[in-house]
Amino acid sequence: MADQLKTRSIAALLAMAGVIIVNSLAVLLPINQMSTGAISDLYPNYFVPAGFTFSIWSAIYLLLFSFCGYAIWFAFSNQANTKIRQLLPGLLNLFLLTCIINCSWIFLWHYLQIRLSLVVMLLFLITLILIYQKLTLYKSSLSGTAYFFLQVPFSVYLGWISVATIANTTAVLVSSGWEGGFLSPINWAVVMMLVAVALGLLFLFRWKDKAYPLVICWALYGIYFKQGDIFIMARTAAIGIGILLLTILLQYFRQSKKNPGL
């Protein structure tokens, strides 16, 4: 069991390195002679945030590398925490799957397989939800350090892939000639922002997760920055950010009163 954990933790680190290489090639080559952003511009819609917003990937990858480092440290240091030892094998297996999915999505997107990219994105989302559910089962047994290295990376990852799934779905609809149905493209984007805010509040209230809604705030800020000249878009993004940040602060103060040591 210990040897399997060591092998899986090293495999996770190598897989993460592979993800970085593929994503770097998507920018440096770029793959199929088109950048990721240029392909996104082929399917214009109002839900896409400003380009700087995608810098969150640097934070996501740093957090995922820290997860891999923690897993390797735990596997090779023979720690006695049986809960984490029970959690890590399944978690690492699912993480390896996300690495494969991540690379697959890049190639599908760059080769303009937009519909297939959505299928893979949904698989991506489902896999991260499974990881999140698994972590939720062990949340009460995680120390502050373990929570940071295990829970936080996947809260942030899931938050951004939730946003990416909405964007990918919208791109597929646009590529099919869909123009919002009974909604205008702008109103469709507003509805999607409200869905994102609702997801942020769900994670905040249901699982006391502050990282996930902060990612939603970052995405909304990117939309606000890019679509700020459209009043309803700017207002919805600003109100959504305000609601999420205020709720995070209120929840933090309530928890501080219950647990003065926080």
QUINOR-V471274 format. One record per helix or strand. SS is the DSSP state (hx for helix, st for strand). FROM is the first residue (numbers start at 1). LEN is the number of residues. If there is no record, write none. Layout:
SS,FROM,LEN / SS,FROM,LEN
This chain:
hx,2,27 / hx,31,3 / hx,36,6 / hx,51,27 / hx,82,29 / hx,114,28 / hx,144,32 / hx,185,23 / hx,210,18 / hx,231,28
